[in-house]
Amino acid sequence: MPTIDRLSALDSAFLDLDSARAPLHVGWTILVEGRVPSLSALRRHVEGRLEHVPRFRRRVARPRFGLGDPRWADDAGFDIARHVHAVTLAPPAGPGELRELAGALLSSPLDPGHPLWRMYLVGGLRGDGWAVVGQAHHALVDGIAAVEVAMLLFDASGHPRAPSTPARWAPAPAPSTRAAVGAFARDRLVGAARAARATAATVSHGGDVPGAVRQLAAPAPATALDRSATHRRTVGFGVTSLQGAREAGRRHGATINDVLLAAATIALGRALRRRGERPAAVKVLVPVNVRGGGEAAGMGNRISFVTVSLPVAVTDPIAVLRRVRTQTHARKTGGAAAPLEALSEVAELLPGGARRIVARTAARAASFNAVVSNVPGPPVELDLLGCRVSAIYPAVPFLQGHALSIGALSYRGRLHCGVYADATVVPDAAEVARDLEATFDALRVVPRAPDTPWRARAVSRRQRAAKR
């Protein structure tokens, strides 16, 4: 009997919330050192690794008459040429041309009739290097799972390349209606047990499900960012030292994620002031990984969400960081992500139609101005076709009615930030990225201790001694 690879309630929600102006695919722009390979070489390499990521050969299949859950089914017409393409920029292309191309490529929706991913080999870049721009639907991967996929498709630098096995794949037959119904029943029993455990754990740790829902639905201030004008996307890239960000956080009892949120606060505040707006704060949605410590990333989604109020009227980066730190510490102490995770487990018990209604109702009720996401990147340096991967910039999707996300991914001792935006609403994505970098730099600078009478007398004595 073929295994039924079903979509979770959260996986399905990302499909149900997909829209023409807000396609929910996760994106990335990867910079690679060395000579540009041929398209055929990249296709052979990727296809030879797909045995490790079988869902990359599967499409979404919805059961007839609603008898069962949506599932991942092998695409009988799978063709690697449909998913791996090549684009050559007019050489010598620089960062601006690459950003423009990445925005254009990430604007294209994925074909729901085939596996929900695509990548482009990009040549023509200035210097010795090339790029890969890719996308995969959020139903297929969250940020953590996307990093896991990269680890499977690429090689660890300094280690022997894993062999790419020849394509000997054949699509599995579809399960019978009886098997689908049986799996539906089994999944509901398993789901009921998981929902009961998640709810009990939330309650035992003082989790407040109604409070979490109220916090998510609490009105965010109205800003120019709260609309979707087009499916066209623009991107911005920023980078900073990972160790520098870590040390900046430590000086103030904060985490790297707090430092990212502080930088986002300054950048968003400047973006709004460029539009003539000066709100006291904005509300951002922050995805939270809810996998257990020993749980493998796997495919699909294992995330919850919390909201954070960013004080965009404050222009001192250190004051912002301290305010953000206080707020996120309270969220962690109160287990803010657990209640929404428990609701996600409860949603597993619902049939497909009810899930869609719940997902759309929740999306309409959620109120926020932007998305800010931080994902731990690969713990090792990666190679692709024997060439060193030098940078990875993420593109985090956002829902209909929104226009901007800021994603960060750590790799090779750096924090790579990707600004991803509606091209009409936020044409200045590159400027937002520059403001992120400037704030990271400001937070890394150790402020000079204020002068005291004792310090002033000591300085004066040294100056008099120097004159003698």
C-alpha positions in Angstrom: 0.0 0.0 0.0 1.5 3.4 -1.0 2.3 5.8 1.9 0.0 8.8 2.1 2.1 11.9 2.5 -0.6 14.4 3.7 -0.3 18.1 4.2 -0.6 19.4 7.8 -3.3 21.9 8.7 -0.6 24.6 8.6 0.8 23.4 5.2 -2.7 23.6 3.8 -3.3 27.0 5.3 -0.4 28.5 3.3 -2.0 27.0 0.1 -5.4 28.4 1.0 -4.0 31.9 1.8 -2.0 32.1 -1.5 -3.3 34.9 -3.7 -2.4 36.6 -7.0 -0.9 39.6 -5.3 0.6 37.6 -2.4 2.0 34.3 -3.6 3.3 32.5 -0.5 6.6 31.1 -1.7 9.8 31.2 0.3 12.7 32.5 -1.8 16.4 32.8 -1.7 19.3 34.3 -3.6 22.5 32.4 -3.2 25.9 33.7 -4.3 28.5 31.2 -5.4 32.2 31.6 -6.1 34.0 30.2 -9.2 33.3 29.5 -12.8 29.6 29.4 -14.0 28.6 25.8 -14.6 26.4 24.7 -17.5 22.6 24.4 -17.0 22.7 20.7 -17.8 25.3 20.1 -15.1 23.1 21.9 -12.5 20.0 19.9 -13.7 21.9 16.6 -13.4 23.2 17.5 -10.0 19.8 18.6 -8.5 17.9 15.6 -10.1 20.5 13.3 -8.6 19.8 14.6 -5.1 16.0 14.5 -5.3 15.9 11.0 -3.7 16.7 12.9 -0.4 13.8 15.3 -0.9 11.0 13.3 -2.4 8.4 16.1 -2.0 10.3 18.0 -4.7 8.9 15.4 -7.2 5.4 15.7 -5.7 2.4 18.0 -6.4 -0.6 18.7 -4.3 -3.5 16.4 -4.9 -6.9 17.1 -3.4 -9.2 14.2 -2.7 -12.5 13.8 -4.6 -15.6 14.8 -2.7 -13.5 15.9 0.2 -12.9 12.4 1.3 -9.6 12.9 3.0 -6.9 15.5 3.3 -4.8 17.2 0.6 -1.7 15.1 0.0 1.6 15.2 -1.8 1.3 12.9 -4.8 4.1 11.9 -7.2 4.0 14.0 -10.4 3.8 11.5 -13.2 5.0 14.1 -15.6 7.9 15.3 -13.5 10.6 17.0 -15.6 13.7 18.6 -14.1 13.8 21.0 -17.0 10.5 22.5 -15.8 12.1 23.4 -12.4 15.7 24.3 -13.1 16.4 27.2 -15.6 19.2 29.6 -16.5 19.3 33.3 -17.0 22.4 35.3 -18.1 22.6 39.0 -17.2 24.4 41.4 -19.5 27.9 41.3 -18.2 29.4 42.7 -16.1 26.4 42.8 -13.9 26.7 44.2 -10.4 24.6 43.9 -7.2 21.9 46.2 -8.5 21.3 44.2 -11.6 21.2 41.0 -9.5 18.6 42.5 -7.1 16.5 43.6 -10.0 16.6 40.1 -11.6 15.9 38.4 -8.3 12.8 40.5 -7.7 11.6 39.7 -11.2 12.1 36.0 -10.8 10.5 35.8 -7.4 7.5 37.6 -8.8 6.5 34.6 -10.9 3.9 32.3 -9.3 4.5 28.6 -9.0 2.5 26.1 -11.1 0.1 24.3 -8.8 -0.2 21.4 -11.2 3.5 20.4 -10.6 5.9 20.3 -7.7 6.0 23.7 -6.0 9.6 24.8 -6.5 11.8 26.4 -9.0 15.4 27.7 -9.3 17.4 29.7 -11.8 21.2 29.6 -12.5 22.3 33.2 -13.0 25.4 34.1 -15.0 26.9 37.3 -16.2 27.9 38.6 -12.8 30.9 40.9 -12.4 34.0 39.1 -11.2 34.4 35.3 -10.6 31.1 34.0 -9.5 27.4 33.2 -10.2 24.1 33.0 -8.4 21.1 30.8 -7.8 17.7 32.4 -7.3 15.1 29.9 -6.1 11.6 29.6 -4.6 9.6 26.9 -2.9 6.0 27.3 -1.7 5.5 27.8 2.0 3.3 24.7 2.0 6.4 22.7 1.1 9.0 24.3 3.5 9.3 26.8 6.3 12.6 28.6 6.9 14.2 25.8 8.9 13.1 23.2 6.4 14.5 25.2 3.6 17.9 25.2 5.2 17.6 21.4 5.6 16.8 21.1 1.9 20.0 23.2 1.1 22.0 20.8 3.2 20.7 17.9 1.1 21.1 19.5 -2.3 24.5 21.0 -1.7 27.8 19.6 -0.2 29.7 20.5 2.9 32.9 22.3 2.0 36.1 20.4 2.6 34.3 17.1 2.5 34.0 14.6 -0.4 31.1 15.4 -2.7 28.2 13.1 -2.2 27.4 11.1 -5.3 24.5 12.3 -7.4 22.6 9.0 -8.1 21.3 8.5 -11.7 17.6 9.1 -12.1 15.8 5.7 -11.7 12.6 7.2 -10.3 9.1 6.1 -11.2 5.9 7.7 -9.8 4.1 5.8 -7.1 0.4 4.8 -7.8 -2.3 6.9 -6.2 -3.9 5.4 -3.1 -7.4 4.0 -3.4 -10.3 5.8 -2.0 -10.6 3.2 0.8 -6.9 3.8 1.7 -7.5 7.6 1.7 -10.5 7.3 4.0 -8.6 4.9 6.3 -5.7 7.3 6.5 -8.1 10.2 7.2 -9.5 8.3 10.2 -6.1 7.3 11.5 -4.7 10.8 11.2 -7.7 12.2 13.1 -7.0 9.8 16.0 -3.3 10.7 16.0 -4.2 14.4 15.7 -6.6 14.2 18.6 -3.9 12.8 20.8 -1.4 15.5 19.7 -3.9 18.3 20.2 -4.7 17.0 23.7 -1.0 16.9 24.6 -0.3 20.4 23.1 -3.4 21.9 24.9 -2.5 20.3 28.2 1.1 21.4 27.9 0.0 25.0 27.1 -2.4 25.1 30.1 0.2 23.5 32.5 2.7 26.2 31.6 0.2 29.0 32.1 -0.4 29.5 28.4 -3.3 31.8 27.6 -4.9 30.7 24.3 -7.6 33.5 24.3 -5.0 36.0 25.3 -2.7 34.9 22.4 -5.5 35.3 19.9 -6.4 38.7 21.3 -2.8 39.8 21.0 -2.6 38.6 17.4 -5.9 40.4 16.5 -5.1 43.6 18.5 -5.2 46.4 15.9 -1.9 47.5 14.5 -1.4 51.2 13.6 -2.5 52.1 10.1 0.6 52.7 7.8 1.4 53.0 4.1 2.8 49.5 4.3 -0.6 47.9 4.9 -1.7 47.0 1.4 -1.0 44.8 -1.6 -0.7 46.6 -4.9 0.9 44.0 -7.2 2.4 40.6 -7.5 5.7 42.2 -8.6 8.5 42.0 -6.0 11.6 43.9 -5.2 14.4 42.9 -2.9 17.2 44.4 -0.9 20.3 42.7 0.5 22.1 43.6 3.8 24.9 41.8 5.7 26.6 42.2 9.0 29.1 40.3 11.2 27.3 37.5 13.1 29.8 37.8 16.0 29.4 41.5 16.0 25.6 41.2 16.3 26.0 38.6 19.0 28.3 40.8 21.0 26.1 43.8 20.6 23.3 41.8 22.0 25.3 40.5 24.9 26.3 44.0 26.0 22.6 44.7 26.7 21.4 41.2 27.7 19.8 40.7 24.3 19.8 38.0 21.7 20.7 38.1 18.0 17.0 38.1 17.2 16.6 41.1 19.5 19.4 42.9 17.6 17.6 42.1 14.3 14.3 43.4 15.6 16.1 46.6 16.8 17.6 47.1 13.3 14.2 46.5 11.7 12.7 49.1 14.0 15.1 51.8 12.9 14.8 50.8 9.2 11.0 50.7 9.3 10.9 54.0 11.1 13.0 55.6 8.5 10.9 54.0 5.7 7.7 55.4 7.2 9.2 58.9 7.7 10.2 58.9 4.0 6.5 58.5 3.4 5.6 61.3 5.8 4.3 59.0 8.5 5.5 59.1 12.2 3.7 56.4 14.2 4.9 55.7 17.7 5.2 52.0 17.0 4.4 49.3 14.4 3.4 45.7 15.1 5.4 42.9 13.4 4.7 39.2 13.1 7.6 37.0 14.1 7.6 33.3 13.1 8.9 31.0 15.8 10.3 27.5 15.3 8.5 25.0 17.6 10.4 21.9 16.7 11.8 20.1 19.8 15.5 20.0 20.5 16.0 16.6 19.1 13.4 16.9 16.3 14.7 16.8 12.7 13.7 19.6 10.5 12.1 17.5 7.8 9.8 19.1 5.3 6.6 21.1 5.9 5.9 23.6 8.6 6.6 23.5 12.3 6.2 27.1 13.3 4.1 29.3 15.4 3.9 33.1 15.6 4.3 35.9 18.1 3.8 39.7 17.6 6.2 42.4 18.8 5.6 46.1 19.0 8.5 48.0 17.6 9.1 51.6 18.8 9.7 53.2 15.5 9.5 56.8 16.9 12.7 56.1 18.9 15.8 56.9 16.9 18.5 55.8 19.3 19.5 52.2 18.4 20.5 51.2 21.9 17.3 52.6 23.5 15.4 50.6 20.8 17.3 47.4 21.6 16.6 47.7 25.3 12.9 48.2 24.7 12.7 45.2 22.3 14.7 43.0 24.7 12.3 43.7 27.5 9.3 42.8 25.3 10.7 39.6 23.8 11.9 38.4 27.2 8.3 38.8 28.5 7.0 36.9 25.4 9.5 34.0 26.0 8.8 33.8 29.7 5.1 33.7 29.1 5.4 31.0 26.3 3.7 33.3 23.8 4.2 30.9 20.9 2.7 27.8 22.6 -1.0 28.8 22.5 -1.1 29.3 18.7 0.9 26.1 18.3 -1.9 24.3 20.3 -4.5 25.9 18.0 -2.7 24.6 15.0 -2.7 21.1 16.4 -6.5 21.4 17.1 -7.0 22.5 13.5 -5.6 19.1 12.4 -8.9 17.5 13.5 -10.9 19.6 11.1 -11.9 18.5 7.5 -10.4 20.4 4.6 -13.3 22.8 4.1 -13.4 23.8 7.7 -9.6 24.2 7.7 -9.9 26.7 4.8 -12.5 28.7 6.6 -10.4 28.8 9.8 -7.2 29.8 7.9 -8.9 32.6 6.1 -10.7 33.9 9.2 -7.5 33.9 11.1 -5.6 35.7 8.4 -8.3 38.4 8.2 -8.3 38.7 12.0 -4.5 38.9 12.4 -3.3 42.5 12.5 0.3 43.5 11.8 2.4 45.8 9.6 5.3 43.6 8.5 7.0 40.3 9.0 10.5 39.9 10.6 12.0 36.4 10.6 15.4 35.1 11.7 16.5 31.6 10.7 19.7 29.8 11.8 21.6 29.0 8.6 23.7 26.0 7.7 26.2 25.2 10.5 28.9 24.3 7.8 30.1 26.0 4.7 28.4 24.7 1.5 29.6 23.9 -2.0 27.5 23.6 -5.1 29.1 21.7 -8.0 32.5 22.1 -6.4 32.1 25.9 -6.0 31.9 27.6 -2.6 28.6 29.2 -1.6 29.5 32.6 -0.2 26.2 34.2 0.8 22.5 33.2 1.2 19.8 36.0 1.2 16.3 34.9 2.2 13.0 36.2 0.9 10.2 35.7 3.4 6.6 35.8 2.0 3.8 38.0 3.4 0.0 37.7 3.3 -2.4 39.6 1.2 -2.9 43.2 2.5 0.8 43.5 3.4 3.9 44.7 1.5 7.1 44.0 3.4 9.1 41.4 5.1 12.6 41.3 6.6 14.4 37.9 6.8 17.8 37.0 8.2 19.9 33.9 7.9 23.2 33.2 9.5 26.0 31.7 7.3 29.8 31.8 7.2 30.1 34.1 10.3 27.7 36.7 8.8 24.0 37.5 9.2 22.5 37.9 5.7 19.4 40.0 5.6 16.8 39.9 2.7 14.2 42.7 2.4 11.3 41.4 0.3 8.6 43.8 -0.8 5.7 44.7 -3.0 7.5 46.6 -5.8 4.8 49.3 -5.9 4.3 49.9 -2.2 8.0 49.6 -1.2 10.2 50.5 -4.2 12.9 51.5 -1.7 13.7 47.9 -0.5 17.4 48.4 -1.1 17.3 51.6 1.1 15.6 49.6 3.8 18.4 47.1 3.6 21.1 49.8 3.9 19.3 51.2 7.0 19.5 47.7 8.5 23.2 47.6 7.9 23.8 51.1 9.3 21.9 50.1 12.5 23.9 46.9 12.9 27.0 49.1 12.6 25.7 51.6 15.2 24.9 48.8 17.7 28.3 47.2 17.3 30.1 50.5 18.3 30.9 50.5 22.0 29.7 53.9 23.3 32.3 56.1 25.0 31.8 56.2 28.8 30.3 59.6 29.8 32.7 62.1 31.3 32.8 62.4 35.1 34.5 65.0 37.2 37.3 62.4 38.0 37.7 61.5 34.3 37.7 65.2 33.3 40.5 66.0 35.9 42.5 63.0 34.7 42.3 64.1 31.1 43.3 67.6 32.1 46.4 66.4 33.9 47.4 64.3 30.9 47.0 67.3 28.6 49.1 69.5 30.9 51.8 66.8 31.1 51.9 66.5 27.4 52.5 70.3 27.0 55.5 70.1 29.3 
